[in-house]
Amino acid sequence: MLFLVVAFVVLAMVVGSAMYLPWPVTLVAALIVLTWLAVFAVKERHRRAATRGA
């Protein structure tokens, strides 16, 4: 849960700074955050599936 809070804080900082950054930098940063959240979601899904099956 703390991981998600940190991810959203980082996302808020990126969105807040997007007004001052060039578009390509903003898009790369957004893709990094999106990838981070997607990896977390996949890990959580696999972890929960593994604990249910045991």
Summary of the structure (lengths in Angstrom):
residues: 54
radius of gyration: 14.5
end to end distance: 23.0
largest distance: 49.7
contacts: 110
relative contact order: 0.12
helix: 87%
strand: 0%
